[in-house]
């Protein structure tokens, strides 16, 4: 729990190298895909997800911040592979698709902009 809190604080402070190093630590933890954390996903909504999924989501958000869209997509999809109902990576991927209508999906099809 504390490592996840440190990761989120480091991200908020834009200490991305340290944040990324701690994400690596969390992903290497054998219990990160067994233990869960409660994350706020909306105004009054919360969701329990595995630490590993939460770490991948933060890595994806960081990657988007530095314009590494392929790493962001890979990270969000890794989070969804662990926790298919995890709202945040779904929203993050959807946002990527809206901002870049030519964004390529994992099945290699282009996403068409909605009119």
Secondary structure as GFF3:
##gff-version 3
##sequence-region A 1 115
A	DSSP	alpha_helix	2	12	.	.	.	ID=ss1
A	DSSP	alpha_helix	16	28	.	.	.	ID=ss2
A	DSSP	beta_strand	36	40	.	.	.	ID=ss3
A	DSSP	beta_strand	46	50	.	.	.	ID=ss4
A	DSSP	alpha_helix	51	65	.	.	.	ID=ss5
A	DSSP	alpha_helix	69	82	.	.	.	ID=ss6
A	DSSP	alpha_helix	87	99	.	.	.	ID=ss7
###
